[in-house]
Amino acid sequence: MDHDWTEPGPAVARRPRAGWDLGEILGWGLIVAITLLAAAYVAAGIMEAGASAGPNQLEATLLYATEWVSPYVALFPLAALGIAWWAVRRHASSGAPMAPAADDDAPDAESAAEAGLAHLFRARALIILVGAALIVIICAAIGALVSSILLMIQGELGGNPVWASEAETLGVVTSALLLCGIGLGGAIRLWLQTSHLLADDEPVWEPEPVAAPVPE
């Protein structure tokens, strides 16, 4: 019987699906939280800099827009990276190719393998988001570092001495850069490991070939 290509066939491969566990929800929630926090701080900093116009306005605006950077902020994506690492360690064996199972155990084994692959796909996506968040924090930290150095050299911000506060900013930003650099290196390594695990298990979005009808 000819196959109607306008209807989805039962043999079409689908991306494996699985329910979300608490660790995955927490990891993605941390990324959303740091995104909202950074956006709020940047908006507030720009408005604050515009409300108090003074000398060195460009440097002051850059400082206000990046003063949210701290080692504590870097802990958000680092915690999400730890959750992704735990997910990869947990589901690596279930998502790996398995030896043929007995007929009675085949449905359960196949279901477990598909669930493991789904969790690995989510872990890889979370790792990518963690890397992006760390890069944003690194860029903001560099901006805060540059603005702090310029303001320290120039000596004043709106008529107030800044040597003490800017020296503190330098220490905080340097610590954040160190943590983000370590986290980014770990994210790249974990992404390569996860991609290697999924290299032979990518779902194929192609229908199976249908045999031509036998002429009567």
C-alpha positions as CSV (number, residue, x, y, z in Angstrom):
1,M,0.0,0.0,0.0
2,D,1.3,3.4,-0.9
3,H,2.2,5.8,2.0
4,D,0.4,9.1,2.1
5,W,3.3,11.6,2.6
6,T,0.8,14.3,3.7
7,E,0.3,12.3,7.0
8,P,3.0,11.8,9.6
9,G,4.2,8.2,9.4
10,P,4.7,6.1,12.5
11,A,8.3,5.4,11.6
12,V,9.4,9.1,11.8
13,A,12.1,9.4,14.4
14,R,11.4,11.9,17.2
15,R,13.7,13.7,19.6
16,P,13.7,11.7,22.9
17,R,11.6,13.2,25.6
18,A,11.7,12.8,29.4
19,G,10.2,14.6,32.4
20,W,12.1,17.5,34.1
21,D,13.7,16.6,37.4
22,L,14.4,19.1,40.2
23,G,18.0,19.6,39.3
24,E,17.3,20.6,35.8
25,I,14.6,23.1,36.9
26,L,17.0,24.6,39.4
27,G,19.8,24.9,36.9
28,W,17.6,26.7,34.3
29,G,16.1,28.8,37.1
30,L,19.6,30.0,38.1
31,I,20.3,31.1,34.6
32,V,17.0,33.0,34.3
33,A,17.6,34.6,37.8
34,I,21.1,35.9,36.8
35,T,19.7,37.2,33.5
36,L,17.0,39.2,35.3
37,L,19.4,40.4,38.0
38,A,22.0,41.6,35.5
39,A,19.4,43.4,33.4
40,A,17.9,45.1,36.4
41,Y,21.3,46.3,37.7
42,V,22.3,47.5,34.3
43,A,19.1,49.5,33.8
44,A,19.3,50.9,37.3
45,G,23.0,51.8,36.9
46,I,22.4,53.7,33.7
47,M,19.5,55.6,35.2
48,E,21.5,56.4,38.3
49,A,24.4,57.7,36.2
50,G,22.1,59.8,34.1
51,A,20.5,61.3,37.2
52,S,23.8,62.5,38.7
53,A,25.6,64.2,35.8
54,G,29.1,65.2,36.5
55,P,32.7,65.0,35.3
56,N,33.9,61.8,33.7
57,Q,30.3,60.9,32.8
58,L,31.3,58.1,30.4
59,E,33.5,56.3,32.9
60,A,30.9,56.8,35.6
61,T,28.1,55.4,33.5
62,L,30.2,52.4,32.7
63,L,31.0,51.8,36.3
64,Y,27.4,52.2,37.4
65,A,26.2,49.8,34.7
66,T,28.8,47.1,35.7
67,E,29.0,47.5,39.5
68,W,26.7,44.4,39.9
69,V,29.7,42.2,39.0
70,S,30.9,40.3,42.0
71,P,32.1,36.8,43.0
72,Y,28.6,36.2,44.4
73,V,27.0,36.8,41.1
74,A,29.4,34.4,39.4
75,L,28.2,31.7,41.8
76,F,24.8,31.6,39.9
77,P,26.2,30.2,36.6
78,L,28.8,28.2,38.5
79,A,26.1,26.4,40.5
80,A,24.2,25.8,37.2
81,L,27.3,24.3,35.8
82,G,27.6,22.0,38.8
83,I,24.1,20.8,38.2
84,A,24.8,20.2,34.5
85,W,28.0,18.2,35.5
86,W,25.9,16.1,37.9
87,A,23.3,15.5,35.2
88,V,26.0,14.4,32.7
89,R,27.5,12.0,35.2
90,R,24.1,10.6,36.1
91,H,22.8,10.1,32.6
92,A,26.0,9.3,30.7
93,S,25.6,5.6,31.1
94,S,21.9,5.5,30.3
95,G,22.3,7.6,27.2
96,A,25.2,5.6,25.9
97,P,24.8,2.8,23.3
98,M,23.8,-0.4,25.0
99,A,24.2,-4.1,24.2
100,P,21.1,-5.9,22.9
101,A,18.7,-6.7,25.7
102,A,16.4,-9.6,26.1
103,D,13.0,-9.3,24.6
104,D,11.2,-8.8,27.9
105,D,13.6,-6.0,29.0
106,A,13.9,-4.3,25.6
107,P,11.0,-1.8,26.0
108,D,12.2,-0.7,29.5
109,A,15.8,-0.5,28.3
110,E,14.9,1.5,25.2
111,S,12.7,3.9,27.4
112,A,15.6,4.4,29.8
113,A,18.0,5.1,27.0
114,E,15.7,7.7,25.4
115,A,15.2,9.4,28.8
116,G,19.0,9.5,29.3
117,L,19.5,11.1,25.9
118,A,16.8,13.7,26.6
119,H,18.5,14.7,29.9
120,L,21.9,14.8,28.1
121,F,20.4,17.2,25.5
122,R,19.1,19.4,28.2
123,A,22.4,19.3,30.0
124,R,24.3,20.4,26.9
125,A,21.9,23.3,26.3
126,L,22.3,24.3,30.0
127,I,26.1,24.2,29.6
128,I,25.9,26.5,26.5
129,L,23.8,29.0,28.5
130,V,26.2,28.9,31.4
131,G,29.1,29.6,29.1
132,A,27.2,32.6,27.6
133,A,26.4,33.9,31.1
134,L,30.0,33.6,32.2
135,I,31.1,35.5,29.1
136,V,28.7,38.3,29.8
137,I,30.0,38.5,33.4
138,I,33.6,38.6,32.2
139,C,32.8,41.4,29.7
140,A,31.0,43.4,32.5
141,A,33.9,42.7,34.9
142,I,36.4,44.1,32.3
143,G,34.2,47.1,31.8
144,A,34.1,47.7,35.6
145,L,37.9,47.2,35.8
146,V,38.6,49.7,33.1
147,S,36.2,52.3,34.5
148,S,37.7,51.9,38.0
149,I,41.2,52.4,36.8
150,L,40.3,55.5,34.8
151,L,38.4,57.0,37.8
152,M,41.3,56.2,40.2
153,I,43.7,58.0,37.8
154,Q,41.4,61.0,37.4
155,G,40.9,61.1,41.2
156,E,37.3,62.2,41.6
157,L,33.8,61.1,40.7
158,G,31.2,63.9,41.2
159,G,33.5,65.7,43.7
160,N,33.9,62.6,46.0
161,P,37.2,60.8,46.6
162,V,37.1,57.3,45.1
163,W,40.4,55.8,45.9
164,A,39.1,53.5,48.7
165,S,35.9,52.4,46.9
166,E,37.6,51.9,43.6
167,A,40.4,49.8,45.2
168,E,37.6,47.6,46.7
169,T,36.0,47.4,43.2
170,L,39.3,46.2,41.7
171,G,39.5,43.4,44.3
172,V,35.9,42.3,43.8
173,V,36.1,42.4,40.0
174,T,39.4,40.5,39.9
175,S,37.9,37.8,42.1
176,A,34.9,37.6,39.8
177,L,37.2,37.3,36.7
178,L,39.1,34.5,38.3
179,L,36.0,32.5,39.1
180,C,34.4,33.1,35.7
181,G,37.6,32.1,33.9
182,I,37.7,28.8,35.8
183,G,34.0,28.2,35.2
184,L,34.3,29.0,31.5
185,G,37.2,26.5,31.1
186,G,35.1,23.8,32.9
187,A,32.0,24.6,30.8
188,I,34.0,24.2,27.6
189,R,35.4,20.9,28.8
190,L,32.0,19.6,29.9
191,W,30.4,20.7,26.6
192,L,33.0,18.7,24.7
193,Q,32.4,15.7,26.9
194,T,28.6,15.9,26.4
195,S,28.9,16.4,22.7
196,H,31.1,13.3,22.5
197,L,28.5,11.3,24.3
198,L,25.8,12.5,22.0
199,A,27.8,12.2,18.8
200,D,26.6,8.7,17.9
201,D,23.1,9.2,19.3
202,E,21.7,12.2,17.5
203,P,18.1,11.5,16.4
204,V,17.5,11.3,12.7
205,W,14.6,13.4,11.4
206,E,13.9,11.2,8.4
207,P,11.1,8.8,7.5
208,E,12.0,5.3,6.8
209,P,12.0,4.4,3.1
210,V,8.8,2.8,1.9
211,A,9.0,-0.1,-0.5
212,A,7.6,0.5,-3.9
213,P,4.3,-1.2,-4.6
214,V,4.6,-4.6,-6.3
215,P,3.0,-4.6,-9.7
216,E,0.1,-7.0,-10.2
